[in-house]
Amino acid sequence: MRIAFRTLSGLTLLLAAFAAQGAGKDPGFPMRPVRFVSPFAAGGNTDMVGRAIAPRLAERIGQNVIVENRPGAGGIIGTASVAKGTPDGHSLLFASGAFTSVAATAKNLPYDPLQDFSWINIVITYPFAVIVKNDSPVRSTRDLIELAKRNPGKLNYASVGVGSVFHLATELFGAMSATEMNHVPYKGSAEPLNELIGGRIDVIFTTLTGAYGQIKSGRVRAIAVASKERSPQLPDVPAVAETLPGYEVTSFAGIAAPRATPASVVALLNREVQEVLKQPDINRRFGELGGTVQFTTPEQANRHVAGEVGKWKQIVTQRKIDVH
C-alpha cells in the first residue's frame, strides 16, 4: 500500500511539473514560421534591430522568425498588411517611430493606428539630437533659440519629409521655444545631413544613430540630445530639456500584432522577446546603434505609442501642419 501511494505521488508530481512547464503557453502557437513585417526597405536601423532579434527569438519559440520588408507609402502598405492579417501571432509588425508620425498626419489610413494593433514590446528607443555644422556659431540650445528669435523664419532646418518625426520634432521645439524656422523637406535620409555639411541647412533634428558617425568624425556637432537625460553615447552633450524643460523626442523600434491576437500569445511573445533583449551581445549591439534597450509590458508599449500619437497630433494642430 505504501509503495502504491509513493508511485501515485510521483506520477502526480510529474504531471504537475509538465503542467507548470506549459503554463501560459498557447497550445496553438507557434504552429508555423513567424513573420516580422518591416514596412520600410532593408538596411535601416529598425530593420537591423529586427534582424538581430529574429534568430534569437526563433531559438526560443522553436519556429523560424523571418523579417519581411514591405516598403511603400511611408510605411502604410506594410503596416496595413499586418492590421488586416490573421490575428494569431504569426504575422507581426516590426515598427519604427514613423508609425506614430504617420498616425498623426496621414489622412484616410486603411487601418486605425490605435484600435487595430496590440503592442507586444517596445524593444529599443533612440534619442534625437540637435545637429549643426562643425563651424556653426551655434554651440548650445540657448544659442539656437536666441539666433532663431533674432532671425524669425530665416534659419533653415531639414527633414526627411513633411509630417515625418524629424519635421515634427523641430516643430515641437519651435512651439516650446516660441521660435520659427524654415522647413526644407527632402526625400532621402542622407540628404539632410549632407546639406547641413554643405552649409545649405543651418540645423537638423535627427536620430543620434543617423548622425553618430559624422559627429565622431568631427564633420558636424551635436549641441544637444532630445532624451530626458544625457545619452551614454554622448555624455558631455546636454539634453535639450536642461534648457527647455519637458522637451523630449525619441524614436523607437517595437513589435505589434493585430488587435484580436489572443492575450496568451501576446504575453508569450513579450516574455520571449524580453529574454532575447537580456542577452549581453544583443544589448551591446543595440548600444552601438545609439539606442537603449527597453523592457516593456504590452500595456506599457500600448501607452507609449498612444502617447506619442497624441503628442504629434497636438503639434500638427498647433503648428497648422498641412500634410497632403
C-alpha positions in Angstrom: 0.0 0.0 0.0 2.8 2.3 0.9 4.6 1.6 -2.5 1.4 2.3 -4.5 1.0 5.6 -2.6 4.5 6.7 -3.5 4.0 5.7 -7.1 0.9 7.8 -7.3 2.6 10.7 -5.6 5.5 10.5 -8.1 3.1 10.5 -11.0 1.2 13.4 -9.6 4.4 15.4 -9.2 5.5 14.5 -12.7 2.2 15.7 -14.2 2.3 18.9 -12.1 5.8 19.6 -13.5 4.6 19.2 -17.1 1.7 21.5 -16.3 3.9 24.1 -14.8 6.3 23.9 -17.8 3.5 24.6 -20.2 1.8 27.2 -18.1 0.9 30.3 -20.0 1.8 28.8 -23.4 -0.8 28.8 -26.1 -1.1 25.2 -27.5 -1.8 26.6 -31.0 1.2 29.0 -31.1 3.5 28.9 -32.9 2.4 26.4 -35.5 4.5 27.8 -38.4 7.2 30.4 -39.0 6.6 33.9 -37.6 7.0 36.9 -39.8 8.3 40.3 -38.7 6.8 42.7 -41.4 9.1 45.7 -41.6 7.3 48.4 -43.5 10.5 50.0 -44.9 13.3 48.9 -47.1 16.1 46.7 -45.8 19.2 48.3 -44.2 17.7 50.9 -41.9 18.1 50.9 -38.1 14.7 49.3 -37.4 15.4 46.6 -40.0 18.8 45.9 -38.4 17.2 45.6 -34.9 14.5 43.2 -36.3 17.2 41.0 -38.0 19.2 40.9 -34.7 16.2 39.8 -32.7 14.7 37.3 -35.2 17.1 34.4 -35.0 17.3 34.6 -31.2 13.5 34.6 -30.9 13.4 31.7 -33.3 15.6 29.7 -30.9 13.3 30.3 -28.0 9.9 29.6 -29.7 11.0 26.7 -31.9 10.0 28.2 -35.2 11.7 30.3 -37.8 11.3 34.1 -37.5 11.5 35.8 -40.8 12.0 39.5 -41.5 9.9 40.5 -44.5 10.4 44.0 -45.9 7.2 45.5 -47.3 8.0 49.2 -48.1 5.8 51.7 -49.7 3.6 54.8 -48.9 5.7 55.9 -45.9 5.2 52.5 -44.2 1.5 52.4 -44.7 1.5 49.4 -47.0 3.4 47.0 -44.8 1.5 48.3 -41.7 -1.9 47.7 -43.2 -1.0 44.2 -44.3 -0.5 43.3 -40.6 -3.5 45.1 -39.4 -5.7 43.1 -41.9 -3.9 39.8 -41.3 -4.9 36.8 -39.3 -4.7 37.7 -35.5 -2.9 34.5 -34.4 0.6 35.9 -33.7 2.3 34.5 -36.8 2.3 37.9 -38.7 3.7 40.8 -36.6 4.6 44.4 -37.4 8.2 45.5 -36.6 7.6 49.2 -36.5 9.6 52.4 -36.0 8.7 55.7 -34.6 7.4 56.6 -38.0 4.3 54.7 -37.1 3.3 57.5 -34.7 4.0 60.4 -37.0 2.1 58.7 -39.8 -0.8 58.1 -37.4 -0.8 61.8 -36.5 -0.5 63.2 -40.0 -1.8 60.8 -42.7 -5.4 61.1 -43.9 -7.7 58.2 -44.7 -5.4 55.4 -43.4 -6.5 51.9 -44.3 -6.2 51.0 -40.6 -6.9 52.6 -37.2 -3.4 53.1 -35.6 -4.8 52.9 -32.0 -7.6 50.4 -32.4 -6.2 47.8 -34.9 -3.0 46.9 -33.1 -2.0 45.2 -29.8 1.6 46.2 -29.0 3.8 43.5 -27.7 7.1 45.2 -26.9 9.0 48.5 -27.3 12.4 46.9 -27.8 14.7 49.9 -28.2 14.5 53.7 -28.1 16.8 56.2 -29.9 17.2 59.8 -28.7 17.1 62.5 -31.3 19.9 65.0 -31.4 20.2 68.6 -32.5 23.0 68.9 -35.0 24.8 71.9 -36.6 27.8 72.2 -38.9 31.1 72.0 -37.0 32.0 75.7 -37.7 28.5 77.0 -36.8 28.4 79.8 -34.2 25.5 77.9 -32.5 27.0 75.9 -29.6 24.0 75.3 -27.4 20.3 75.1 -27.2 20.2 78.6 -25.8 22.3 79.9 -28.8 19.9 78.3 -31.2 16.8 79.8 -29.5 18.3 83.2 -29.4 19.5 83.1 -33.0 16.1 81.9 -34.2 14.4 84.7 -32.3 16.7 87.3 -33.8 16.0 85.9 -37.3 12.4 84.6 -37.4 11.8 82.3 -40.3 15.3 82.7 -41.7 17.1 79.7 -40.2 16.7 76.6 -42.4 16.1 73.2 -41.0 15.9 69.9 -42.9 13.8 66.8 -42.5 13.1 63.6 -44.5 9.6 64.9 -45.4 6.6 66.8 -44.3 5.0 65.1 -41.3 8.0 62.9 -40.5 9.2 62.6 -36.9 12.2 64.8 -37.9 9.8 67.5 -39.1 7.5 67.2 -36.0 10.5 67.1 -33.6 11.6 70.5 -34.9 8.1 72.0 -34.8 7.7 70.8 -31.2 10.9 72.7 -30.4 9.5 75.8 -32.2 6.3 75.5 -30.2 8.0 75.2 -26.9 10.7 77.8 -27.5 8.4 80.3 -29.4 10.6 80.3 -32.4 10.0 80.0 -36.2 12.4 78.3 -38.6 12.1 77.5 -42.3 11.4 73.8 -43.1 13.2 72.3 -46.1 11.9 68.8 -46.7 13.9 66.1 -48.5 13.1 62.6 -49.6 16.2 60.7 -48.7 17.5 60.1 -45.2 21.1 61.0 -46.1 20.3 64.3 -47.8 19.6 66.5 -44.7 22.9 65.7 -43.2 24.8 66.2 -46.5 23.0 69.6 -46.9 24.0 70.6 -43.4 27.6 69.7 -44.0 27.4 71.7 -47.3 26.2 74.8 -45.5 22.8 75.0 -47.1 21.0 74.0 -43.9 21.5 75.5 -40.5 20.3 72.8 -38.2 18.7 69.4 -38.2 16.9 67.4 -35.6 17.6 63.7 -36.3 18.2 60.4 -34.6 21.5 60.1 -32.9 22.0 56.9 -34.7 21.8 58.6 -38.1 24.4 61.2 -37.3 26.7 59.5 -34.8 29.4 58.6 -37.3 29.6 62.2 -38.6 29.6 63.5 -35.0 32.5 61.3 -34.1 34.4 62.3 -37.2 34.0 66.0 -36.4 32.2 66.9 -39.5 29.1 68.0 -37.5 28.5 68.9 -33.9 25.7 67.8 -31.6 24.7 70.7 -29.4 22.0 68.7 -27.5 20.2 65.4 -27.3 16.5 65.2 -27.0 16.2 62.4 -24.5 15.1 63.3 -20.9 18.7 62.8 -19.8 22.1 62.8 -21.4 22.9 60.0 -23.8 25.5 57.4 -22.8 26.9 57.7 -26.3 27.5 61.5 -25.9 27.8 62.0 -22.1 29.2 65.5 -22.4 26.4 66.8 -24.6 23.5 68.3 -22.6 19.9 67.4 -23.1 17.6 70.0 -24.7 15.4 69.6 -21.6 18.2 71.2 -19.5 17.3 74.5 -21.3 13.8 73.8 -22.4 12.2 71.7 -19.7 9.8 69.0 -20.9 11.2 68.7 -24.4 11.7 65.1 -25.3 11.8 63.3 -28.7 12.9 59.7 -29.1 12.3 57.2 -31.9 11.8 53.5 -31.2 11.5 50.0 -32.7 8.7 47.9 -31.4 6.6 44.8 -32.2 2.8 44.8 -32.7 0.2 42.2 -33.5 -3.3 42.6 -34.9 -5.7 43.7 -32.2 -7.6 40.5 -31.8 -4.5 38.4 -31.2 -5.0 36.2 -28.1 -3.7 37.7 -24.9 -1.8 34.4 -24.2 0.1 34.8 -27.5 0.9 38.4 -26.8 2.2 37.5 -23.3 4.3 34.7 -24.6 5.9 36.8 -27.2 6.5 39.6 -24.8 8.3 37.3 -22.3 10.4 35.6 -25.0 11.5 38.9 -26.6 12.5 40.3 -23.2 14.7 37.2 -22.7 16.3 37.9 -26.1 16.9 41.5 -25.0 18.7 40.3 -21.9 21.4 38.6 -23.9 24.7 40.6 -23.5 25.7 40.7 -27.2 22.2 42.0 -28.2 22.4 44.6 -25.5 25.8 45.7 -26.7 24.8 45.7 -30.3 21.8 48.0 -29.7 24.1 50.3 -27.7 26.4 50.5 -30.7 23.3 51.6 -32.7 22.9 54.5 -30.4 19.8 53.1 -28.6 18.7 51.9 -25.2 17.1 48.5 -24.7 13.6 48.7 -23.2 11.8 46.1 -21.2 8.1 47.0 -21.5 4.9 45.1 -20.8 2.3 45.1 -23.5 0.3 47.7 -21.5 3.3 50.0 -21.3 4.0 49.6 -25.0 0.4 50.5 -25.9 0.5 53.5 -23.6 3.8 54.7 -25.1 2.5 54.5 -28.7 -0.8 56.2 -27.8 1.1 59.0 -26.0 3.4 59.6 -29.0 0.4 59.7 -31.4 -1.4 62.2 -29.2 1.7 64.4 -28.8 2.2 64.6 -32.6 -1.4 65.2 -33.3 -1.3 68.2 -30.9 1.7 69.6 -32.7 0.1 69.1 -36.2 -2.9 71.1 -35.0 -0.9 73.8 -33.1 1.6 74.4 -35.9 -1.0 74.1 -38.6 1.0 71.5 -40.5 -0.8 70.5 -43.7 0.1 67.0 -44.9 -1.3 66.2 -48.4 
